[in-house]
Amino acid sequence: MDITWFGHAAFLFKTKDGIRLLIDPYESGAFGGAIGYGKIDEEADVVITSHAHADHNYTRDIKGSYTLINRAGEFEFKSSRVKTIPVYHDESRGKERGNNLISSIEADGLKVVHLGDLGHQLSRDIVQSLGEVHVLLLPVGGFFTIDARAAAQVMAAIGPRITIPMHYRTDKCSLPISGVEDFLRGKENVLRSGSSTLTVELATLPLEKQIVVLAHAK
């Protein structure tokens, strides 16, 4: 599976059987230009949006005839399976910022979990329902989501083999959130790949748990 980070919380997954799954596409230029990443005009077969905010659900530029998933449920596409789990965008059960979907994607023998704009710690039941997670896409910037400390706790609870930080301040994102360094501070086995794409295979997963920092593609 190829995992490409466009920026913010937007990722494209390409599976071995040709499925192109895009999650949380942002609107380029949203929030007065605070989302400065380039336009997402890729082709997709499946598009998942974790919640109805412009930096996570902008689908107008996406090409192809795709299936849109924006609700909780279980879905199948060829040999890929998607399960979306309802959680919250804040610590007040959605009263501040609304709801959020966790996406669990099974393809190529791997399980990849994208937490969307998670705003709270996960219950034991949800962690157990996720099972063994190979790759975790984890918001770390705080303010709108869990912050660096809370993200570390969520990562420890889930126990993925690879964690990819997302939803943090960069040269193309000027939202009032923290950069990735707050999350990385004190962490071991950190790989700054210098690439926007990570190719993951079950047989070559790292033996030790690893954090991989991608470069944004857009």
C-alpha positions as CSV (number, residue, x, y, z in Angstrom):
1,M,0.0,0.0,0.0
2,D,1.2,3.5,-0.9
3,I,0.2,6.2,1.6
4,T,0.6,9.8,0.4
5,W,0.1,12.8,2.7
6,F,-1.1,15.9,0.8
7,G,-1.1,18.0,3.9
8,H,-3.2,18.7,7.0
9,A,-5.3,15.5,7.4
10,A,-5.6,14.6,3.7
11,F,-4.2,11.3,2.6
12,L,-4.4,9.1,-0.5
13,F,-4.1,5.3,-0.2
14,K,-3.3,3.2,-3.3
15,T,-3.8,-0.5,-2.8
16,K,-2.3,-3.4,-4.8
17,D,-5.7,-4.1,-6.5
18,G,-6.0,-0.5,-7.7
19,I,-8.3,1.1,-5.2
20,R,-7.6,4.8,-4.7
21,L,-9.0,5.9,-1.3
22,L,-8.8,9.6,-0.4
23,I,-9.6,10.8,3.1
24,D,-10.3,14.2,4.5
25,P,-9.7,16.4,1.5
26,Y,-9.2,20.1,2.5
27,E,-10.3,23.2,0.6
28,S,-7.2,24.9,-0.6
29,G,-7.2,28.5,0.7
30,A,-9.8,27.9,3.4
31,F,-10.1,30.0,6.5
32,G,-8.7,33.1,4.9
33,G,-5.7,31.3,3.4
34,A,-4.7,29.5,6.6
35,I,-4.9,26.2,4.6
36,G,-2.2,27.0,2.1
37,Y,-1.7,23.5,0.7
38,G,-2.4,23.1,-3.0
39,K,-5.6,22.0,-4.6
40,I,-6.5,18.3,-4.4
41,D,-7.6,17.3,-7.9
42,E,-6.6,13.6,-7.8
43,E,-8.8,10.7,-9.1
44,A,-10.3,8.6,-6.4
45,D,-12.6,5.5,-6.1
46,V,-13.5,6.2,-2.5
47,V,-13.6,9.5,-0.5
48,I,-14.0,9.5,3.3
49,T,-14.7,12.7,5.2
50,S,-14.4,12.6,9.0
51,H,-16.6,15.6,9.6
52,A,-18.2,18.6,7.8
53,H,-15.5,21.3,8.1
54,A,-13.9,22.9,5.0
55,D,-10.4,21.6,5.9
56,H,-11.7,18.0,5.9
57,N,-14.7,17.6,3.5
58,Y,-14.0,19.6,0.3
59,T,-14.7,17.2,-2.6
60,R,-15.4,19.6,-5.5
61,D,-12.0,19.2,-7.2
62,I,-11.7,15.4,-6.9
63,K,-11.8,13.5,-10.2
64,G,-13.4,10.2,-11.1
65,S,-16.7,8.5,-10.1
66,Y,-16.2,7.9,-6.4
67,T,-18.1,6.6,-3.5
68,L,-18.4,9.1,-0.7
69,I,-18.4,7.9,2.9
70,N,-19.4,10.5,5.5
71,R,-21.3,8.4,8.0
72,A,-20.7,5.6,10.4
73,G,-20.8,2.1,8.9
74,E,-18.9,-0.8,7.2
75,F,-18.1,-0.8,3.5
76,E,-16.3,-3.0,1.0
77,F,-14.5,-2.1,-2.2
78,K,-12.9,-5.1,-4.0
79,S,-10.6,-6.6,-1.3
80,S,-10.6,-3.4,0.8
81,R,-12.8,-2.9,3.8
82,V,-13.6,0.4,5.5
83,K,-15.2,0.8,9.0
84,T,-16.1,4.3,10.2
85,I,-16.6,4.8,13.9
86,P,-18.4,7.8,15.5
87,V,-16.5,9.8,18.1
88,Y,-16.2,13.5,18.9
89,H,-14.4,16.6,17.8
90,D,-14.0,17.8,21.4
91,E,-14.1,16.7,25.0
92,S,-17.7,17.6,25.5
93,R,-19.3,14.9,23.4
94,G,-19.6,17.1,20.4
95,K,-21.1,20.1,22.1
96,E,-18.3,22.4,21.1
97,R,-17.2,21.3,17.6
98,G,-19.5,18.4,16.7
99,N,-18.9,14.9,15.7
100,N,-16.0,13.1,14.1
101,L,-15.4,9.7,12.4
102,I,-12.5,7.4,12.9
103,S,-11.7,5.4,9.7
104,S,-10.3,1.9,9.9
105,I,-9.1,0.7,6.5
106,E,-8.1,-2.9,5.8
107,A,-6.3,-3.6,2.6
108,D,-3.2,-5.5,1.4
109,G,-3.1,-7.4,4.7
110,L,-2.7,-4.1,6.6
111,K,-4.9,-2.1,9.0
112,V,-4.6,1.7,8.7
113,V,-6.5,3.9,11.1
114,H,-7.1,7.6,10.5
115,L,-8.4,9.5,13.6
116,G,-9.8,12.5,11.8
117,D,-10.1,15.5,14.1
118,L,-10.2,13.5,17.3
119,G,-10.8,15.8,20.3
120,H,-10.6,13.4,23.2
121,Q,-9.1,10.2,24.6
122,L,-10.5,7.0,23.3
123,S,-12.6,4.6,25.4
124,R,-11.3,1.1,26.1
125,D,-14.1,-0.3,24.0
126,I,-13.1,1.7,20.9
127,V,-9.4,0.8,21.3
128,Q,-10.3,-2.8,21.6
129,S,-12.6,-2.6,18.6
130,L,-9.8,-1.3,16.5
131,G,-7.7,-4.4,17.2
132,E,-4.2,-4.7,15.8
133,V,-3.3,-1.4,14.0
134,H,-0.3,-1.4,11.7
135,V,-0.4,2.3,10.7
136,L,-2.0,5.1,12.7
137,L,-2.6,8.6,11.2
138,L,-2.7,10.8,14.3
139,P,-3.6,14.5,14.8
140,V,-1.1,16.1,17.1
141,G,-1.5,19.9,16.7
142,G,-3.9,20.6,19.5
143,F,-6.5,23.5,19.8
144,F,-9.0,21.9,17.3
145,T,-7.9,18.3,18.1
146,I,-6.0,16.4,20.8
147,D,-2.6,18.1,21.5
148,A,0.9,16.5,21.6
149,R,0.6,15.1,25.1
150,A,-2.9,13.6,24.5
151,A,-1.8,12.3,21.1
152,A,1.1,10.4,22.7
153,Q,-1.4,8.8,25.1
154,V,-3.7,7.8,22.3
155,M,-0.8,6.4,20.4
156,A,0.3,4.3,23.4
157,A,-3.2,3.0,23.9
158,I,-3.6,1.9,20.3
159,G,0.0,0.6,19.9
160,P,0.5,0.9,16.1
161,R,3.7,-0.3,14.4
162,I,4.0,3.0,12.5
163,T,2.5,6.4,13.5
164,I,2.3,9.2,11.0
165,P,1.6,12.6,12.6
166,M,-0.9,14.9,10.9
167,H,-3.0,18.1,11.5
168,Y,-0.1,20.3,12.7
169,R,1.3,23.7,11.8
170,T,3.6,23.8,8.7
171,D,4.8,26.3,6.2
172,K,1.5,25.8,4.4
173,C,-0.8,25.8,7.4
174,S,-1.1,28.8,9.6
175,L,-4.0,27.7,11.8
176,P,-3.4,28.3,15.6
177,I,-2.1,24.8,16.2
178,S,1.3,23.5,17.2
179,G,4.0,22.2,14.9
180,V,5.1,18.5,14.9
181,E,8.1,19.1,17.0
182,D,6.0,19.3,20.2
183,F,4.8,15.8,19.6
184,L,8.2,14.4,18.6
185,R,10.0,15.8,21.6
186,G,11.5,12.9,23.6
187,K,10.2,10.3,21.2
188,E,12.5,7.5,20.0
189,N,12.7,5.8,16.6
190,V,11.6,8.9,14.6
191,L,12.1,8.8,10.8
192,R,11.9,12.0,8.9
193,S,11.4,10.5,5.5
194,G,11.7,13.6,3.3
195,S,9.1,12.1,1.1
196,S,5.3,12.6,0.9
197,T,4.7,8.9,0.2
198,L,5.3,5.9,2.4
199,T,5.1,2.4,0.9
200,V,4.0,-0.1,3.6
201,E,3.9,-3.9,3.4
202,L,3.0,-6.3,6.1
203,A,6.2,-8.3,5.6
204,T,8.5,-5.3,6.0
205,L,6.9,-3.5,8.9
206,P,9.5,-2.2,11.4
207,L,10.2,-4.5,14.3
208,E,10.3,-1.6,16.7
209,K,7.4,0.9,16.8
210,Q,8.3,3.9,14.6
211,I,7.1,7.5,14.0
212,V,7.4,8.6,10.4
213,V,7.2,12.3,9.5
214,L,6.1,12.8,5.9
215,A,6.6,15.9,3.7
216,H,3.4,17.4,2.4
217,A,2.8,16.7,-1.3
218,K,0.8,19.8,-1.9
